Amino acid sequence: MAESDEKPASETATAPAEPATPTEPPLRSVHTNTFAQILSRHGASVAVTTYQAGKLVLLRSEQKSGEPIINTHFRGFQKPMGFAWERGRFALGTAAEVWEFHDIPAVAPKLDTPESTSHHDAAFLPRTCHCTGDMQIHEMIWVPSKTPGAKDPESRLSELWFINTRFSCLATRSDMYSFVPRWHPPFISALAPEDRCHLNGICLRDGQIRYLTALGETDKAGGWRENKPAGGILMEYPSGRIMTRGLSMPHSPRWHNGKLWLLESGNGGFGTVDEKTGNYTEICRLPGFTRGMDFVGPYAIIGLSQVRESAVFSGIAIAELPQEQRFCGVWVVDTRSGQVAGFVKFLDAVQEIFAVQVLPGIRWPDVLNEDAKRRAETYELPDEALKEVPAEMRAVANRAGQK
């Protein structure tokens, strides 16, 4: 096991990943080298959101002293939760906004320093910020266009959908409104800011929304809280048919490798659902509140939260474990065996995880939300406009983008 951002070692304390003030606990973590090896082997990194600590965390693999380690790279946001990724951009849901960041390839090489042991291969800069108000935003996803091949240069051929938990609905962005409600479960009778069922998870299958999770089948304000241990449901979209009942605070439905995967968060569970019968089969249990999941090769990358001593988490199985047996971090599970293949464990400031997203093909990204100078001096233009940029400037940008 190795300390994050430090030389490989066992679980011993070292310097925090970034400076902490006297009023802030340090951002420390430990990890297994196997996690770094898996990311390196698959040429990927992982983005993690923690609304509790107010951070977007990038997990990146690097070599130090000939050993693979995980570099934890923190960026500050106000209550970051949902994270939606597609090639060249991502969207991030925060306390009252939805941010969109684009990768500007020409910027990435400029972030390297003479001391760098790894070279940046993606640099994400903010492009838009849409003010939604407090929706208690949960999972977000890019839904591909039904008209592939469209030539509109302003269109990325996909639309951002997100879970508006406070209003118990699926929604999309709008140039005029806080959000546009697009769907709600059949048992929800009104559009009200009452979090009636705690709608939380969304899943694509074959490019279309197919599955959603909620913590209760209820139509009254906060009604889901009455049966947290066994009130959770898995629904089919768009019919709203309930496929599975009796789940303990389910999250993160995912379709991968021909199977429907699910986290039964209330007991730390990870398993599959038979889409025909709705039966849930547990593969393993992990030592934390499982929430946030993605896949790389045969491995599931799963977020764990330590869970607070609060009313939200009271009465569920994972909260009954002694605190020293509950952990926060990102665990790697081999889907072929159900065995843990590695982990990153946060030790101090980070206690809860929401989103976990693999960034395929990107080993060393950065997010420049706090770099005012680069934000002011970086431009993204349509291809047609680039024809009017002086040739020598285009050449510099092209060379940087090809590295």
Secondary structure as GFF3:
##gff-version 3
##sequence-region A 1 403
A	DSSP	beta_strand	2	3	.	.	.	ID=ss1
A	DSSP	beta_strand	29	31	.	.	.	ID=ss2
A	DSSP	alpha_helix	33	42	.	.	.	ID=ss3
A	DSSP	beta_strand	44	50	.	.	.	ID=ss4
A	DSSP	beta_strand	55	64	.	.	.	ID=ss5
A	DSSP	beta_strand	67	76	.	.	.	ID=ss6
A	DSSP	beta_strand	83	86	.	.	.	ID=ss7
A	DSSP	beta_strand	89	93	.	.	.	ID=ss8
A	DSSP	beta_strand	97	103	.	.	.	ID=ss9
A	DSSP	three_ten_helix	108	111	.	.	.	ID=ss10
A	DSSP	beta_strand	122	131	.	.	.	ID=ss11
A	DSSP	beta_strand	137	144	.	.	.	ID=ss12
A	DSSP	beta_strand	158	164	.	.	.	ID=ss13
A	DSSP	beta_strand	169	172	.	.	.	ID=ss14
A	DSSP	beta_strand	180	183	.	.	.	ID=ss15
A	DSSP	beta_strand	199	205	.	.	.	ID=ss16
A	DSSP	beta_strand	208	214	.	.	.	ID=ss17
A	DSSP	three_ten_helix	223	227	.	.	.	ID=ss18
A	DSSP	beta_strand	232	236	.	.	.	ID=ss19
A	DSSP	beta_strand	242	247	.	.	.	ID=ss20
A	DSSP	beta_strand	250	256	.	.	.	ID=ss21
A	DSSP	beta_strand	259	264	.	.	.	ID=ss22
A	DSSP	three_ten_helix	265	267	.	.	.	ID=ss23
A	DSSP	beta_strand	269	273	.	.	.	ID=ss24
A	DSSP	beta_strand	280	285	.	.	.	ID=ss25
A	DSSP	beta_strand	289	296	.	.	.	ID=ss26
A	DSSP	beta_strand	299	305	.	.	.	ID=ss27
A	DSSP	three_ten_helix	317	320	.	.	.	ID=ss28
A	DSSP	three_ten_helix	323	325	.	.	.	ID=ss29
A	DSSP	beta_strand	328	334	.	.	.	ID=ss30
A	DSSP	beta_strand	340	346	.	.	.	ID=ss31
A	DSSP	beta_strand	356	360	.	.	.	ID=ss32
A	DSSP	beta_strand	365	367	.	.	.	ID=ss33
A	DSSP	alpha_helix	372	377	.	.	.	ID=ss34
A	DSSP	alpha_helix	383	386	.	.	.	ID=ss35
A	DSSP	alpha_helix	391	402	.	.	.	ID=ss36
###
